[in-house]
């Protein structure tokens, strides 16, 4: 198995919520990890991939069925032997909340057990200070939970919270936001277990769990806005050490680009095309430098822009890099950072770490 959930920076104590599946055995996590990677697997396939005995597989599947975490598909009859029944994760077996703190807003989402978005929201921040962020986080969670039924709320696996490594201004208020214990505030307010992680690391993790990198061991993930923020994934493990943050443009220029996109500007808009050209140039140089010490087969690009603009960016990058490097855009769209936050509880609660 190659699953390696990124270590959370901190986890709030006194976990609550979803107590019936608070702690799963390693073998159960192993089976769920396989089902996250492969949609629909028979008991035989699970045994072959995990190395567990048929009896152990049967015991685990029954336990996961009892907790409503997996479901059986229709039996498939082969040429020889009895029919086989594929087993899949139950989309409604668990839910997870994701919150991302940006300097202008709180991006939020709820996803189900197979990574499908259930609810999304964006709450602007009037100012970036501890009290405003705290009030907006709790208010956003309350609003999201109000959209769920009682049964769904009982199956919340936890809350994922992501923050950037730094804010552009870097003043005392911004530093206070990064240092504050928001996860304990959220735990006390919701009763759920709370996980916190760097935003780009969490989003790269989402790609390995639900995105384009499900079955890719070696890749480069890049999130681009005013900066180019890369994460190198080798052997399925996310490298979270000191990572370069390459400037694409200053905050003022990015805000103009972002405002133009929000107003409906397409890829041929001057501000957008200039931003896109700089991204292609800087990312092409990064890929070339990376090739001197690591071989990756895939480049996945994520950006807070519409899919149409990401598609053009990907097309431009394909012309810039070598043919043996596959370039794709993230499937998570403009809400990718909140999506990354939402995967943290699922990654930490239900998957097996690589040895």
Secondary structure, DSSP 4 states (H G I P E B T S, - for coil): ----PPPPSEE-SS--S-GGGSS--HHHHHHHHHHHHSSSB-HHHHHHHH---HHHHHHHHHHHHHTTSEEEEEEE--SSSS-EEEEEE-GGG-EEEEEEE-SSEEEEEEEETTS-EEEEEEEE-SS-SHHHHHHHHHHHHHHHHTTS-HHHHTTEEEEEEEE-S--SS--HHHHHHHHS-HHHHHHHHH-S-EEEEEHHHHHHHHHHHTSTTTT-SSEEEEEESSEEEEEEEETTEE--SS--EEESS-HHHHHHHHHHHHTT--TTSHHHHHHHHHHHHHHHHHHHHHTTT---SEEEEEESS-HHHHHHHHHHHHHHS-TTSEEEE-TTGGGHHHHHHHHHHHHHHH-PPP-
